[in-house]
Amino acid sequence: MDLVVIDVTDAPGVRRGEAVELLGSTITLDAAARRAGTIGYELPTRLGLRHGRRMIGGESAMPAIASVAL
């Protein structure tokens, strides 16, 4: 069983049940890793094998990772 809890108490305009971006165009993998006190490589490896990974972007762009449920 997978479970993610996100505290949106101080996030303006976010309501319970709304979709939020965890990693993507506004929140890069490296930025999320810095906030978690780790490196960008570690976050997708901790998603587990049940989640698909899709790299988005080219050589000139910082790729984003989308987690796709299988």
Contacts in CASP RR format, 6 or more apart in sequence:
PFRMAT RR
TARGET T0000
AUTHOR 0000-0000-0000
METHOD contacts of the structure
MODEL  1
MDLVVIDVTDAPGVRRGEAVELLGSTITLDAAARRAGTIGYELPTRLGLR
HGRRMIGGESAMPAIASVAL
2 50 0 8 1.000
2 51 0 8 1.000
4 22 0 8 1.000
6 20 0 8 1.000
6 22 0 8 1.000
8 14 0 8 1.000
8 16 0 8 1.000
8 20 0 8 1.000
14 20 0 8 1.000
21 27 0 8 1.000
22 32 0 8 1.000
22 67 0 8 1.000
23 29 0 8 1.000
23 32 0 8 1.000
23 43 0 8 1.000
23 64 0 8 1.000
23 65 0 8 1.000
23 66 0 8 1.000
23 67 0 8 1.000
24 56 0 8 1.000
24 64 0 8 1.000
24 65 0 8 1.000
24 66 0 8 1.000
25 64 0 8 1.000
28 62 0 8 1.000
28 64 0 8 1.000
29 40 0 8 1.000
29 43 0 8 1.000
29 44 0 8 1.000
29 62 0 8 1.000
29 63 0 8 1.000
29 64 0 8 1.000
29 65 0 8 1.000
30 39 0 8 1.000
30 40 0 8 1.000
30 62 0 8 1.000
32 40 0 8 1.000
32 43 0 8 1.000
33 39 0 8 1.000
33 40 0 8 1.000
33 42 0 8 1.000
33 43 0 8 1.000
36 43 0 8 1.000
43 65 0 8 1.000
44 53 0 8 1.000
44 65 0 8 1.000
44 67 0 8 1.000
47 53 0 8 1.000
47 67 0 8 1.000
50 69 0 8 1.000
50 70 0 8 1.000
51 67 0 8 1.000
51 68 0 8 1.000
51 69 0 8 1.000
51 70 0 8 1.000
52 67 0 8 1.000
52 68 0 8 1.000
52 69 0 8 1.000
52 70 0 8 1.000
53 65 0 8 1.000
53 66 0 8 1.000
53 67 0 8 1.000
53 68 0 8 1.000
54 65 0 8 1.000
54 66 0 8 1.000
54 68 0 8 1.000
55 63 0 8 1.000
55 64 0 8 1.000
55 65 0 8 1.000
56 63 0 8 1.000
56 64 0 8 1.000
56 65 0 8 1.000
56 66 0 8 1.000
57 63 0 8 1.000
57 64 0 8 1.000
END
